[in-house]
Amino acid sequence: MVFQLDMAFALELLALAAGAALVIWGLHTTVGKNLALGAGVLVALGAIAGMAGTVYYGIAYHEAGHFDVKAAAPGGGGMGHGGGMMKCPMMEKMMKEGAGPESRGGEDHSAHH
């Protein structure tokens, strides 16, 4: 999740730089001046709006605890082995409601190892 936010923010920074470059180029050219200025301002405003949304949802996801989840890395627990994805708030809710892997009954999880 953090990586996705980082990538979105990086792309929005690139869009902001491209919009600023268009505005600067539009100020120094005579051919297509209005088009360059208009497109530059539009791209820059879109990038700023996207950055504001990314920051807002980044803070919201952080406050909800989504960044506290450790990824299921090799040797790091993984699914259902005491760590990793089983510590996700959604998985914990499913376990409380009885919809998790242990609720399927009959089959012992360690039997297939």
N, C-alpha and C positions, 0 to 999 in steps of 0.2 A: 504494500500500500504506500509506504514512504517513497519507494522508487518511482511509482506512478506519479505521485505529487511532484517529485523532483523533476521528472521528465516533462510534465505539463508546464511547470514553471519555467524550465529552460527554453521550451519552445515559445512560450509567451514572451520571454525576454528577447529571443531572436526576432519575433514579430514586431516588438516595440522598436528594436534597433533598425529593422527594415523600414518601418513607418517613419522613423526619424530621418533615415537616409533619404527617403523619398521627399520629405519636406525640405530638407537641406538642398537636395538636388533641384527641387522645384523653385527654390528661391534664387538659384544661380543660373537657371536656364531661361531661354526665351520661347523655345518650341515645347508645347505641351505643359506650360507652366501650371495652368489651372488644374489639369488632369493630375499632374504629379502631386501638387499640394493637396487636392481633394482625396486622392488615394492614400497619401501619406498620413493625413489626419484620420481618415477612416480606419486604416490599419492600426495606427497608434492607439486610438480610442478602443478599438476591439481588443487589442492586447492588454490594455489597462483594465478593461472590464473582465477579461479572462483571468488576469492576475488577481484581481479582487475576489473573484469566485474561488480560485484555487486556494488563496490564503484563508478565506472564510471556511471552506469545507475542510481544509487541513487542520484548522483549529478545532472545528466541530468533531472531526474524527479522532483527534488527539484527546479531547476531553471525554469522548465516549470510550476510550481505552483501546482503540483499534491498533495503535502503534505499539502496545505493550505485548502483543502476541509474537512469540518466537516462531520463525518459519520451521517447517518440517525438513531440517537438514539431515544428511546422512549421519547416522550415529548420534543424532541429537534428540531422539525420542520419537518424533514422527507421529503418525495417527494412532491413537489408542495405546501408546506405550508410556504413558505418564508425562508427556510433555508435548511440545509442538502445537499442532492444531487443536488438540483437545482442551487447551487453555483458552481458546477463542470464546468470547462471550456468547456467540451464537451456538457453539457446540455445548457449552455449559447449560444453556437454556434447554437445548434438546435433551440433554441427559436428565435434567430435572423433570421434564415432561414425559420421560420414558420413551423417547423416540430415537435414542442412541443405539450404538451397536450392541450393547449389553441387553437391550430389551427384546432382541429378536429370539432369544431363548434357544434351548436345544443344543446349540453348538458351542463348545468351549473354544475361546479364541486361541488359547495356547496350543490346542490340539493340532492345528495345521502347521505349527513351526517345527 
